[in-house]
Amino acid sequence: MKDIFWFVLAAVLEIAGCFAFWQWARQERSAWWLLPGLALLAAFAWALTRVDVAHAGRAYAIYGGIYIAASLLWLWAVEGRRPDGWDLGGAAICIAGALVILYAPRN
């Protein structure tokens, strides 16, 4: 469960950091948005190194599924756009894949 916490925290930090850049580049907000964006992205990278997975590539693969689900929650909670059935079905498939990779028995 500790790993799930770190993956979820990493996703929130990355999405928030990228959102800050989105605000600057796409919504024509102040360049000051870049400072918290950079800090959040650095925190994301640190959080992802806290997971107890031996190989970076496997950690990234697991994280991908978590990131997709977290992005849809962000879409709903922050941007006010409710995910549709296709979004939810796709996210469920990704989460299932991430959990298989995370909990697969390995030597």
Phi and psi restraints in degrees (value plus and minus 20) as a CYANA .aco file:
   2 LYS   PHI     -80.5   -40.5
   2 LYS   PSI     -59.0   -19.0
   3 ASP   PHI     -84.2   -44.2
   3 ASP   PSI     -59.8   -19.8
   4 ILE   PHI     -79.9   -39.9
   4 ILE   PSI     -61.8   -21.8
   5 PHE   PHI     -75.9   -35.9
   5 PHE   PSI     -68.7   -28.7
   6 TRP   PHI     -86.1   -46.1
   6 TRP   PSI     -58.0   -18.0
   7 PHE   PHI     -85.2   -45.2
   7 PHE   PSI     -63.7   -23.7
   8 VAL   PHI     -85.9   -45.9
   8 VAL   PSI     -63.8   -23.8
   9 LEU   PHI     -80.9   -40.9
   9 LEU   PSI     -64.0   -24.0
  10 ALA   PHI     -78.6   -38.6
  10 ALA   PSI     -62.6   -22.6
  11 ALA   PHI     -83.0   -43.0
  11 ALA   PSI     -65.6   -25.6
  12 VAL   PHI     -82.4   -42.4
  12 VAL   PSI     -63.5   -23.5
  13 LEU   PHI     -83.8   -43.8
  13 LEU   PSI     -63.7   -23.7
  14 GLU   PHI     -86.6   -46.6
  14 GLU   PSI     -64.9   -24.9
  15 ILE   PHI     -82.8   -42.8
  15 ILE   PSI     -63.9   -23.9
  16 ALA   PHI     -83.7   -43.7
  16 ALA   PSI     -61.6   -21.6
  17 GLY   PHI     -83.8   -43.8
  17 GLY   PSI     -64.9   -24.9
  18 CYS   PHI     -87.1   -47.1
  18 CYS   PSI     -54.8   -14.8
  19 PHE   PHI     -82.6   -42.6
  19 PHE   PSI     -57.2   -17.2
  20 ALA   PHI     -81.9   -41.9
  20 ALA   PSI     -63.1   -23.1
  21 PHE   PHI     -85.1   -45.1
  21 PHE   PSI     -58.8   -18.8
  22 TRP   PHI     -79.1   -39.1
  22 TRP   PSI     -64.2   -24.2
  23 GLN   PHI     -80.2   -40.2
  23 GLN   PSI     -62.7   -22.7
  24 TRP   PHI     -88.7   -48.7
  24 TRP   PSI     -69.4   -29.4
  25 ALA   PHI    -100.6   -60.6
  25 ALA   PSI     -57.3   -17.3
  26 ARG   PHI    -124.5   -84.5
  26 ARG   PSI     -46.1    -6.1
  27 GLN   PHI    -126.5   -86.5
  27 GLN   PSI     -14.2    25.8
  28 GLU   PHI      36.6    76.6
  28 GLU   PSI      19.1    59.1
  29 ARG   PHI    -102.6   -62.6
  29 ARG   PSI     150.3   190.3
  30 SER   PHI     -78.4   -38.4
  30 SER   PSI     130.6   170.6
  31 ALA   PHI     -84.6   -44.6
  31 ALA   PSI     -34.7     5.3
  32 TRP   PHI     -82.1   -42.1
  32 TRP   PSI     -41.5    -1.5
  33 TRP   PHI     -82.2   -42.2
  33 TRP   PSI     -43.6    -3.6
  34 LEU   PHI     -89.3   -49.3
  34 LEU   PSI     -51.1   -11.1
  35 LEU   PHI     -83.2   -43.2
  35 LEU   PSI     -73.3   -33.3
  36 PRO   PHI     -85.9   -45.9
  36 PRO   PSI     -50.9   -10.9
  37 GLY   PHI     -79.8   -39.8
  37 GLY   PSI     -66.3   -26.3
  38 LEU   PHI     -83.7   -43.7
  38 LEU   PSI     -63.7   -23.7
  39 ALA   PHI     -82.7   -42.7
  39 ALA   PSI     -63.3   -23.3
  40 LEU   PHI     -85.1   -45.1
  40 LEU   PSI     -59.2   -19.2
  41 LEU   PHI     -88.5   -48.5
  41 LEU   PSI     -55.6   -15.6
  42 ALA   PHI     -85.9   -45.9
  42 ALA   PSI     -61.0   -21.0
  43 ALA   PHI     -84.8   -44.8
  43 ALA   PSI     -57.5   -17.5
  44 PHE   PHI     -78.0   -38.0
  44 PHE   PSI     -69.4   -29.4
  45 ALA   PHI     -80.7   -40.7
  45 ALA   PSI     -61.6   -21.6
  46 TRP   PHI     -83.6   -43.6
  46 TRP   PSI     -66.5   -26.5
  47 ALA   PHI     -80.0   -40.0
  47 ALA   PSI     -57.8   -17.8
  48 LEU   PHI     -87.9   -47.9
  48 LEU   PSI     -44.4    -4.4
  49 THR   PHI     -98.5   -58.5
  49 THR   PSI     -27.7    12.3
  50 ARG   PHI    -102.1   -62.1
  50 ARG   PSI     -34.3     5.7
  51 VAL   PHI     -90.2   -50.2
  51 VAL   PSI     128.9   168.9
  52 ASP   PHI    -112.3   -72.3
  52 ASP   PSI      48.5    88.5
  53 VAL   PHI    -147.2  -107.2
  53 VAL   PSI     113.3   153.3
  54 ALA   PHI     -89.8   -49.8
  54 ALA   PSI     -49.6    -9.6
  55 HIS   PHI    -143.3  -103.3
  55 HIS   PSI     116.0   156.0
  56 ALA   PHI     -78.9   -38.9
  56 ALA   PSI     -63.7   -23.7
  57 GLY   PHI     -79.6   -39.6
  57 GLY   PSI     -58.7   -18.7
  58 ARG   PHI     -89.4   -49.4
  58 ARG   PSI     -60.2   -20.2
  59 ALA   PHI     -80.8   -40.8
  59 ALA   PSI     -60.9   -20.9
  60 TYR   PHI     -85.9   -45.9
  60 TYR   PSI     -58.5   -18.5
  61 ALA   PHI     -84.5   -44.5
  61 ALA   PSI     -64.7   -24.7
  62 ILE   PHI     -83.1   -43.1
  62 ILE   PSI     -66.0   -26.0
  63 TYR   PHI     -78.0   -38.0
  63 TYR   PSI     -56.2   -16.2
  64 GLY   PHI     -74.8   -34.8
  64 GLY   PSI     -63.8   -23.8
  65 GLY   PHI     -85.8   -45.8
  65 GLY   PSI     -62.2   -22.2
  66 ILE   PHI     -84.7   -44.7
  66 ILE   PSI     -61.6   -21.6
  67 TYR   PHI     -79.9   -39.9
  67 TYR   PSI     -62.5   -22.5
  68 ILE   PHI     -81.5   -41.5
  68 ILE   PSI     -67.2   -27.2
  69 ALA   PHI     -84.1   -44.1
  69 ALA   PSI     -63.4   -23.4
  70 ALA   PHI     -83.9   -43.9
  70 ALA   PSI     -55.6   -15.6
  71 SER   PHI     -83.0   -43.0
  71 SER   PSI     -58.3   -18.3
  72 LEU   PHI     -90.9   -50.9
  72 LEU   PSI     -54.9   -14.9
  73 LEU   PHI     -85.2   -45.2
  73 LEU   PSI     -58.9   -18.9
  74 TRP   PHI     -82.3   -42.3
  74 TRP   PSI     -64.3   -24.3
  75 LEU   PHI     -72.5   -32.5
  75 LEU   PSI     -64.2   -24.2
  76 TRP   PHI     -97.2   -57.2
  76 TRP   PSI     -71.0   -31.0
  77 ALA   PHI     -93.3   -53.3
  77 ALA   PSI     -59.4   -19.4
  78 VAL   PHI    -119.3   -79.3
  78 VAL   PSI     -61.5   -21.5
  79 GLU   PHI    -114.9   -74.9
  79 GLU   PSI     -26.2    13.8
  80 GLY   PHI      52.2    92.2
  80 GLY   PSI      -1.3    38.7
  81 ARG   PHI    -133.0   -93.0
  81 ARG   PSI      96.6   136.6
  82 ARG   PHI     -94.6   -54.6
  82 ARG   PSI     110.0   150.0
  83 PRO   PHI     -81.7   -41.7
  83 PRO   PSI     125.6   165.6
  84 ASP   PHI    -112.7   -72.7
  84 ASP   PSI    -199.0  -159.0
  85 GLY   PHI     -80.4   -40.4
  85 GLY   PSI     -56.0   -16.0
  86 TRP   PHI     -86.3   -46.3
  86 TRP   PSI     -60.9   -20.9
  87 ASP   PHI     -79.7   -39.7
  87 ASP   PSI     -68.3   -28.3
  88 LEU   PHI     -86.3   -46.3
  88 LEU   PSI     -60.7   -20.7
  89 GLY   PHI     -83.8   -43.8
  89 GLY   PSI     -64.2   -24.2
  90 GLY   PHI     -83.0   -43.0
  90 GLY   PSI     -62.0   -22.0
  91 ALA   PHI     -84.1   -44.1
  91 ALA   PSI     -59.3   -19.3
  92 ALA   PHI     -82.0   -42.0
  92 ALA   PSI     -61.6   -21.6
  93 ILE   PHI     -81.9   -41.9
  93 ILE   PSI     -64.0   -24.0
  94 CYS   PHI     -85.7   -45.7
  94 CYS   PSI     -62.0   -22.0
  95 ILE   PHI     -83.7   -43.7
  95 ILE   PSI     -62.2   -22.2
  96 ALA   PHI     -80.0   -40.0
  96 ALA   PSI     -64.4   -24.4
  97 GLY   PHI     -82.6   -42.6
  97 GLY   PSI     -62.8   -22.8
  98 ALA   PHI     -81.6   -41.6
  98 ALA   PSI     -61.8   -21.8
  99 LEU   PHI     -88.3   -48.3
  99 LEU   PSI     -56.1   -16.1
 100 VAL   PHI     -80.9   -40.9
 100 VAL   PSI     -67.4   -27.4
 101 ILE   PHI     -83.9   -43.9
 101 ILE   PSI     -63.0   -23.0
 102 LEU   PHI     -86.5   -46.5
 102 LEU   PSI     -64.6   -24.6
 103 TYR   PHI    -121.6   -81.6
 103 TYR   PSI     -12.6    27.4
 104 ALA   PHI     -83.7   -43.7
 104 ALA   PSI     117.6   157.6
 105 PRO   PHI     -87.8   -47.8
 105 PRO   PSI     110.1   150.1
 106 ARG   PHI    -148.7  -108.7
 106 ARG   PSI     133.1   173.1
